Amino acid sequence: MALRDNKPVHLRSVGLRVALQIVAALIVAGCLVGWSLSHYRRYDFSRSHKYELSSQSKEMMWFLQSPVRVIVYFSPSSLSPGTELYGDIMALLREFQFYAHHYRDLTVERLDPLRDPARAHELQARYKFSGGENVVIVEYNGRSTIIPAPEMGEYDTAPTQYGDRPRLVAFRGEQVLTSALIALIEPSSNKKTYFLQGHGEGLPGIPPLQLVGQNLKRQNITVAPLNLAASATVPKDAALVVIDGAHFDPSQDEIASLESYWKTGGHLMILLDPTGETPALDNFVAQSGNIIPRNDRVLRLVNLGGAMGILRDVTGEFFAGSEITSRLVGLNILMAGNTRSLAINDQRDKLLPPSSPSSPTAATNNAGTNTAVASGIQGTSQGTTRPLIRGIHGFRGCSNYANADGKGITFDPVRDAFFPVIIAAITDLGGVHDDRLALGASRMVVVGNCEFLKDKYLAETGLDFLSSAVNTLIDRTHLTGTTPKTKEFFTLNLDDQQLRFLALWTMLVIPLTAALLGIIVLWRRRS
C-alpha cells in the first residue's frame, strides 16, 4: 500500500516554485551579462585623465570604412629618442582599439628590431626610414604615414645645456595620432580655410594666433590669407572664410564679394572686435545672417564690499540646438576681453522699426547709435537662426558701457539685453536646415568676441568650440566635440631648503620614529 503524502497542499509545489525561480533568475542574469558585453563603458580615474580619449577621436574611430593597421617599431631597451614613450603609446593604442568597433577595426603589431631583424629590414625597405629610430607606422586603405616617436612627446631641452638628455614634460600622442588618422581616413577632407586680411584681423600660425594655427593644422585644415582688395572674388577652393577681429571696415567692393560668396552657398565665421568701428560689417551680418550685433558690452557687476566691481570677462554656456555645441553642453567657455551681445529671432524683431518689419531700414537703440543697418533683410525669412553660446546668469548687455555721463555704469531695462544674453549664434540660408547635411546651404557663425582665441587667453573649451565650428562649417560634423589635449606629467618643483627638509624627514625623522615605537612596544611586552 503506497504511503500517503501528509504534506499540506500549499507546501507540495514549493520545490517546483523554487526551481522555476532559480531558472528565471539564471535567464535574467544571462540576459544582463549578454547585454552588458556590448553595452559597457570605460572610465579613467587617473589624476590627469591620461588615458581618456577626446570625443573627436572616439567619433572618428566609428567612421572607419576599413581596418587600420598600426606597427609599433620600437626597441624599449635602446637609447634612441622617444624610448621612454613606449608604455604611453601602447596604452593609447589600446584605447583606440576599444573604440574601433571593439578591437575589430584596428590591429597593433609590436616589433622589436633587436629581436626580429629580418622583419625590421623589411619594414625599413618598404617605408623608407632609418633603422635606428623608433617610429609608429599607420596604414589605412592602401595609404600609410610614419610618425617618429619623439613627435608624440613634448620635451624640455634645458638639461641638454649640461650634457643631460631632454626631459619629458608632456605626452601629446593622441593629438599626433588623431591628426594622422584624419589625413588617412579622409584624404580629400583637407579643406582650405581663408582668413580675411587687411583690416586688423589675425592669421593663425602667427602670434597671437599661433596655437590656433597648430590646432587647425592637426585637424588637416589648410589655412591661407585672403585679401579681397587684391582679389575681387573669394577663391573657388574656399571651404570657409573667417573674419577674425576686423578692427576696420572692409570696403564696399569687399563687402560685395562676401555677399556674392554668401549667396552662392558660402560658409562664413565672423568673430567681432567690439573695440573696432565696423558698421558696414555689422550691416552685412544683419542683412545676410539675420543676426544683429548690439552696440553694447556684456558685463556683470560684482559686489566688492565697499564698492561695485565690473567683470568684463564673460563666462558663457553652450546651447544644445546645433552640432557645433551638442557635445560641449555642460561646459563653460571664458570670453576674455570685451564682448558684444547678439540679437536673434524675437530679440532682433524688437530692435527693428515696427513700421516696416518685413523690410526694415535700421535698428537703433534709444541713444541714437546705430546697432546695425538692416535694410533688405526680407530674403532671410527662409533661413533659420539658432543660439550657440549665452552668458551665464548675472551677465547683461550694457549700452551705457562707455559711462558717458560720468555716473557709473548702469543697466537700462528697456535698451539693455538681459538673460539670456546671446554671444554666439549660427544661421543658415537655403538647403536643409540640418548641420549634418550641407546641400548648398549658406551658413554663418557669428561670435561677439575675438579675444578668446589669442594665445594668452586661449583655453581648452575655446579651442574645442573653434574646432567644432570650423568642422561643422566645412561639412565634417563627425569631428565636432572636444579635441585631443596634451597630457602633461605632474612634476614637483622644490627649492634647496624644501629638498633638505624632505631628506631630513625621510632619511632620519621617520626611520627614528619607527624604531622608537618598536623599542617601546618591545619593552612593554617584556615587562
C-alpha positions as a printed Julia matrix, in Angstrom:
527×3 Matrix{Float64}:
  0.0     0.0     0.0
  1.51    3.35   -1.12
  2.41    5.81    1.57
  0.18    8.8     1.67
  1.83   12.27    1.28
  0.98   14.04    4.52
  2.44   17.47    3.39
  0.0    20.34    3.32
 -1.32   21.31   -0.07
  0.43   24.72   -0.07
  3.83   23.05    0.53
  3.62   20.35   -2.14
  4.63   22.76   -5.0
  7.35   24.61   -3.1
 10.13   22.69   -4.79
  8.7    23.36   -8.23
  8.31   27.08   -7.49
 11.87   27.32   -6.18
 13.19   25.57   -9.29
 11.24   27.94  -11.54
 12.59   30.93   -9.61
 16.15   29.69   -9.99
 15.68   29.16  -13.73
 14.11   32.61  -14.11
 16.98   34.2   -12.15
 19.52   32.42  -14.37
 17.73   33.62  -17.51
 17.66   37.23  -16.24
 21.32   37.07  -15.22
 22.27   35.62  -18.62
 20.36   38.38  -20.43
 22.04   41.05  -18.3
 25.5    39.58  -18.89
 24.89   39.27  -22.63
 23.6    42.82  -22.86
 26.48   44.22  -20.81
 29.08   42.64  -23.11
 28.2    45.19  -25.78
 26.87   47.99  -23.56
 29.57   48.84  -21.11
 31.63   51.96  -20.52
 35.22   52.59  -19.6
 36.28   55.17  -17.02
 39.65   56.79  -16.46
 40.25   57.54  -12.79
 43.86   58.67  -13.26
 44.83   62.09  -11.92
 45.22   63.77  -15.31
 42.8    61.51  -17.28
 45.84   60.39  -19.18
 44.11   57.52  -20.96
 40.77   59.16  -21.73
 40.21   59.89  -25.43
 38.52   63.04  -26.65
 35.08   62.85  -28.26
 36.63   63.71  -31.64
 38.93   60.67  -31.51
 36.09   58.39  -30.39
 33.7    59.52  -33.11
 36.38   59.25  -35.78
 37.0    55.57  -34.97
 33.35   54.72  -35.56
 33.58   56.1   -39.11
 36.24   53.65  -40.24
 35.39   52.06  -43.59
 38.22   49.5   -43.48
 40.61   48.23  -40.78
 43.54   50.33  -39.58
 46.88   48.64  -39.03
 49.44   50.13  -36.66
 53.03   48.9   -36.46
 54.95   49.99  -33.36
 58.6    49.8   -34.42
 60.23   50.16  -31.02
 63.21   48.91  -29.13
 62.32   49.59  -25.49
 65.87   48.8   -24.37
 67.59   51.19  -26.79
 68.75   54.75  -26.07
 67.03   56.23  -29.13
 64.91   59.37  -28.62
 61.34   58.61  -27.64
 62.08   55.27  -26.0
 60.51   56.47  -22.74
 57.16   56.9   -24.55
 56.72   53.19  -25.31
 54.35   52.47  -22.41
 52.25   55.57  -23.05
 51.97   54.79  -26.77
 50.84   51.21  -26.17
 48.25   52.34  -23.6
 46.96   54.96  -26.05
 46.64   52.41  -28.84
 44.64   50.09  -26.57
 42.13   52.91  -26.05
 41.9    53.49  -29.8
 41.38   49.75  -30.33
 38.45   49.69  -27.93
 36.61   52.43  -29.82
 37.45   50.9   -33.22
 34.38   48.65  -33.06
 35.79   46.85  -30.05
 39.21   45.88  -31.47
 37.9    44.68  -34.84
 38.97   47.64  -36.98
 42.37   48.47  -35.51
 45.2    45.99  -35.14
 48.53   46.66  -33.47
 51.78   44.89  -34.32
 54.68   45.34  -31.92
 58.14   44.87  -33.4
 61.44   44.96  -31.57
 64.13   45.31  -34.28
 66.71   43.66  -31.99
 64.62   40.5   -31.68
 63.32   40.3   -35.28
 65.95   41.89  -37.56
 64.53   40.27  -40.72
 61.12   41.86  -40.25
 62.81   45.14  -39.26
 64.81   45.27  -42.52
 61.65   44.51  -44.49
 59.8    47.46  -42.93
 62.78   49.78  -43.4
 62.93   48.99  -47.11
 59.18   49.34  -47.55
 58.57   52.58  -45.64
 61.99   54.22  -46.13
 63.03   55.11  -42.59
 66.2    54.73  -40.58
 66.51   51.55  -38.57
 67.99   53.37  -35.6
 64.85   55.38  -34.78
 61.63   54.47  -33.02
 58.56   55.05  -35.18
 54.84   54.31  -35.32
 53.59   53.24  -38.77
 49.87   53.72  -39.52
 48.25   52.04  -42.56
 44.71   52.57  -43.82
 43.11   51.59  -47.12
 46.41   51.41  -49.01
 47.76   54.66  -47.55
 50.35   54.97  -44.81
 52.17   57.51  -42.7
 55.18   57.31  -40.39
 55.18   59.05  -37.01
 58.58   59.44  -35.32
 58.24   58.63  -31.63
 59.76   61.93  -30.36
 56.94   63.86  -32.1
 54.47   62.26  -29.69
 56.17   63.84  -26.69
 56.95   67.35  -25.52
 60.45   67.86  -24.12
 62.29   70.4   -22.02
 65.65   70.95  -23.72
 67.18   72.94  -20.85
 69.06   69.89  -19.4
 70.93   69.48  -22.7
 73.0    72.55  -21.78
 74.59   70.45  -19.04
 75.04   67.32  -21.14
 71.87   65.57  -19.96
 69.04   64.13  -22.03
 65.97   66.28  -22.73
 63.31   65.92  -20.02
 59.87   64.65  -20.99
 57.22   67.08  -19.72
 54.06   66.11  -21.66
 52.59   63.41  -23.89
 50.69   64.55  -26.99
 50.36   61.19  -28.68
 46.58   61.46  -29.09
 46.92   64.76  -30.94
 49.52   63.38  -33.34
 47.8    60.03  -33.91
 44.36   61.59  -34.43
 45.79   64.08  -36.92
 47.45   61.25  -38.85
 44.24   59.21  -38.9
 42.17   62.18  -40.14
 44.59   62.64  -43.04
 44.48   58.9   -43.9
 40.76   58.3   -43.45
 39.64   61.44  -45.3
 42.44   62.45  -47.69
 40.03   64.69  -49.59
 38.95   66.46  -46.4
 41.94   68.81  -46.43
 39.65   71.79  -46.75
 41.09   75.23  -47.37
 40.04   77.92  -44.93
 40.73   81.54  -45.84
 41.24   84.23  -43.2
 40.37   87.75  -44.36
 43.27   90.21  -44.04
 43.85   93.94  -44.37
 41.58   95.29  -41.61
 43.47   94.34  -38.45
 42.49   90.66  -38.49
 44.67   87.89  -37.11
 46.16   84.98  -39.08
 46.52   81.52  -37.47
 50.08   80.29  -37.11
 51.38   83.78  -36.37
 51.25   85.3   -32.85
 48.89   85.99  -31.24
 47.06   83.09  -33.0
 49.92   80.6   -33.05
 48.09   77.93  -31.01
 45.02   78.21  -33.23
 47.2    77.62  -36.29
 48.7    74.47  -34.72
 45.25   73.13  -33.89
 43.86   73.71  -37.39
 46.9    72.02  -38.9
 46.3    68.94  -36.73
 42.7    68.97  -37.96
 44.02   68.57  -41.53
 42.82   72.08  -42.42
 44.88   74.34  -44.66
 44.96   78.0   -43.62
 45.51   80.74  -46.21
 45.25   84.55  -46.1
 42.6    86.29  -48.2
 42.98   89.88  -49.35
 39.83   90.9   -51.21
 41.36   94.27  -52.03
 43.69   92.46  -54.45
 41.26   89.7   -55.5
 37.75   90.68  -56.48
 36.19   87.32  -55.59
 36.57   84.61  -52.99
 38.64   81.68  -54.4
 36.62   78.72  -55.62
 38.53   76.28  -53.4
 37.43   78.12  -50.23
 35.55   75.8   -47.91
 35.26   78.56  -45.31
 36.02   82.27  -44.95
 36.86   83.53  -41.46
 36.87   87.19  -40.38
 38.72   87.18  -37.08
 38.58   90.53  -35.32
 38.36   93.1   -38.12
 39.18   96.44  -36.48
 38.27   98.5   -39.53
 35.51   98.12  -42.06
 36.03   96.27  -45.34
 35.43   98.38  -48.42
 32.17   98.27  -50.33
 33.78   96.09  -53.02
 34.98   93.63  -50.39
 31.53   93.52  -48.79
 30.07   92.88  -52.25
 32.46   89.96  -52.73
 31.43   88.5   -49.37
 27.75   88.9   -50.27
 28.28   87.12  -53.57
 30.12   84.29  -51.81
 27.35   84.0   -49.21
 24.53   83.88  -51.76
 26.22   81.05  -53.69
 26.28   78.69  -50.7
 29.34   80.08  -48.92
 30.27   79.42  -45.3
 31.39   82.27  -43.05
 32.67   82.58  -39.5
 32.76   86.14  -38.16
 34.38   86.99  -34.83
 33.6    90.59  -33.98
 36.05   93.05  -32.44
 33.96   95.17  -30.01
 36.65   97.88  -29.91
 36.61   98.36  -33.7
 34.48  100.6   -35.87
 32.8    98.25  -38.34
 29.27   99.48  -39.19
 29.46   98.07  -42.73
 30.43   94.62  -41.42
 27.63   94.81  -38.83
 25.23   95.72  -41.62
 26.39   92.74  -43.7
 25.86   90.38  -40.72
 22.38   91.79  -40.15
 21.4    91.58  -43.84
 22.85   88.19  -44.62
 22.96   86.4   -41.28
 19.73   87.62  -39.72
 21.81   88.46  -36.62
 22.14   92.0   -35.24
 25.31   92.8   -33.28
 24.24   95.11  -30.48
 26.14   98.28  -29.64
 26.83   97.19  -26.06
 29.23   95.27  -23.83
 28.37   92.16  -21.88
 29.15   92.96  -18.24
 28.49   91.79  -14.74
 28.54   93.89  -11.57
 30.33   92.26   -8.62
 29.97   93.41   -5.02
 33.45   94.02   -3.61
 32.26   95.12   -0.18
 32.74   98.86   -0.17
 32.36   99.26   -3.94
 30.95   97.58   -7.04
 33.36   95.95   -9.46
 32.84   95.39  -13.17
 33.53   91.94  -14.58
 34.16   92.13  -18.33
 35.41   88.58  -18.93
 32.22   86.72  -19.8
 31.57   83.15  -18.72
 29.35   81.51  -21.3
 27.4    78.26  -21.51
 26.51   76.25  -24.6
 23.1    75.59  -26.16
 22.28   72.1   -27.4
 20.49   73.08  -30.61
 23.43   72.63  -33.01
 26.01   70.01  -33.91
 28.66   72.58  -33.02
 27.73   72.63  -29.35
 25.8    69.39  -28.8
 28.91   67.63  -27.44
 30.01   70.65  -25.41
 26.83   71.11  -23.36
 27.66   71.27  -19.66
 30.98   73.03  -20.21
 31.7    76.73  -19.69
 33.7    78.94  -22.02
 35.52   82.1   -20.97
 35.25   85.05  -23.35
 38.12   87.28  -22.25
 38.17   90.99  -23.04
 35.25   92.93  -24.49
 32.19   91.08  -25.76
 29.15   92.28  -27.73
 25.76   90.65  -27.43
 23.78   89.48  -30.46
 20.08   89.95  -31.19
 18.42   86.98  -32.93
 14.85   85.9   -33.65
 12.42   87.64  -31.25
 15.21   89.79  -29.76
 16.04   91.0   -33.25
 12.41   91.8   -34.02
 12.26   94.14  -31.02
 15.13   96.2   -32.45
 13.55   96.63  -35.88
 11.26   99.59  -36.62
  7.61   98.49  -36.22
  6.54  100.45  -39.31
  8.03   98.01  -41.83
  9.04   94.72  -40.17
  9.4    92.9   -43.48
 11.79   95.45  -44.94
 13.49   97.33  -42.12
 15.81  100.21  -42.7
 17.65  100.49  -39.39
 17.93   99.03  -35.95
 18.78  101.68  -33.41
 18.99  101.94  -29.68
 17.47  104.78  -27.69
 20.79  106.6   -27.52
 20.62  107.13  -31.26
 23.62  104.92  -32.11
 23.08  102.51  -34.99
 23.42   98.92  -33.93
 23.19   97.61  -37.47
 21.62   98.89  -40.64
 19.34   96.09  -41.64
 17.95   97.17  -44.98
 16.93   94.41  -47.35
 16.64   91.56  -44.87
 13.39   90.27  -46.33
 15.22   87.37  -48.01
 16.45   85.99  -44.67
 12.99   84.76  -43.73
 13.89   81.5   -45.48
 16.75   80.82  -43.09
 16.94   79.68  -39.5
 18.94   81.23  -36.69
 19.94   79.38  -33.53
 21.91   80.48  -30.45
 25.19   78.74  -29.67
 26.5    80.43  -26.51
 24.88   82.65  -23.91
 26.28   84.4   -20.86
 25.51   82.73  -17.56
 23.09   84.31  -15.09
 24.28   87.72  -13.96
 25.77   88.92  -17.25
 23.87   91.6   -19.14
 24.34   93.6   -22.31
 25.03   97.16  -21.15
 24.54  100.0   -23.65
 26.0   102.56  -21.18
 29.33  100.75  -21.11
 31.27  103.95  -22.0
 29.94  105.79  -18.9
 29.46  108.94  -20.98
 27.53  110.77  -18.23
 30.15  110.05  -15.58
 27.62  108.5   -13.19
 29.0   104.99  -13.46
 27.76  102.0   -15.4
 24.04  101.39  -15.07
 21.66   98.98  -16.77
 18.64  100.24  -18.66
 15.67   97.81  -18.52
 14.46   98.99  -21.95
 17.61   99.25  -24.07
 19.85   96.62  -22.48
 19.87   92.87  -23.06
 19.02   90.72  -20.05
 19.15   86.96  -19.63
 19.57   85.17  -21.94
 22.38   87.29  -23.41
 23.41   85.64  -26.7
 27.12   85.96  -27.54
 27.37   83.41  -30.38
 24.83   82.22  -32.96
 24.57   80.3   -36.23
 22.32   80.96  -39.19
 21.75   79.03  -42.41
 20.01   80.04  -45.61
 18.56   77.59  -48.1
 19.03   73.84  -48.35
 18.12   71.51  -45.5
 18.45   73.15  -42.08
 20.44   70.31  -40.54
 24.07   70.72  -39.52
 24.85   67.21  -40.75
 23.62   67.97  -44.3
 25.0    70.74  -46.49
 23.04   70.52  -49.75
 24.01   74.01  -50.82
 23.05   75.76  -47.6
 24.8    79.02  -46.79
 25.97   79.02  -43.18
 27.33   81.71  -40.92
 28.61   81.59  -37.35
 28.87   84.95  -35.54
 30.66   85.45  -32.22
 30.63   88.72  -30.3
 34.24   88.3   -29.13
 37.57   87.69  -30.87
 39.99   87.9   -27.94
 39.3    84.4   -26.61
 41.32   82.84  -29.46
 44.54   84.71  -28.67
 47.37   82.66  -27.22
 47.32   84.38  -23.82
 43.58   83.78  -23.35
 43.01   80.55  -25.25
 41.59   77.77  -23.07
 40.72   74.18  -23.93
 36.99   74.89  -24.2
 37.58   77.82  -26.54
 39.72   75.62  -28.76
 37.05   72.92  -28.74
 34.38   75.44  -29.77
 36.52   76.79  -32.61
 37.33   73.29  -33.86
 33.66   72.22  -33.73
 32.51   75.37  -35.52
 35.11   75.06  -38.28
 34.48   71.33  -38.78
 30.72   71.92  -39.0
 31.09   74.76  -41.48
 33.33   72.65  -43.75
 30.85   69.75  -43.57
 32.77   67.49  -41.16
 30.25   67.33  -38.32
 31.51   63.93  -37.13
 34.73   65.65  -35.97
 32.94   68.07  -33.63
 33.28   67.92  -29.88
 36.3    68.01  -27.61
 39.67   67.78  -29.35
 42.75   65.81  -28.22
 44.71   67.54  -25.48
 48.31   67.41  -24.36
 48.67   65.19  -21.3
 51.13   66.95  -19.02
 53.14   64.99  -16.49
 52.91   66.04  -12.87
 56.19   67.46  -11.62
 57.1    68.7    -8.16
 59.34   71.77   -8.2
 61.16   72.11   -4.87
 63.87   74.55   -3.83
 67.03   73.54   -1.94
 65.54   74.22    1.51
 62.48   72.09    0.78
 64.68   69.29   -0.55
 66.81   69.35    2.64
 63.67   69.3     4.79
 62.25   66.37    2.8
 65.54   64.47    3.01
 65.7    65.05    6.8
 62.25   63.62    7.36
 62.55   60.64    5.0
 66.07   59.63    5.97
 66.18   60.49    9.66
 62.98   61.52   11.46
 60.6    58.88   10.09
 63.02   55.9    10.49
 63.97   57.01   14.02
 60.33   57.43   14.98
 59.51   53.94   13.7
 62.49   52.48   15.58
 61.49   54.28   18.8
 57.95   52.97   18.6
 59.28   49.45   18.05
 61.52   49.73   21.12
 58.61   50.99   23.25
 56.31   48.15   22.12
 59.04   45.55   22.73
 59.82   46.92   26.22
 56.14   46.89   27.23
 55.72   43.31   26.08
 58.77   42.14   28.01
 57.71   43.98   31.12
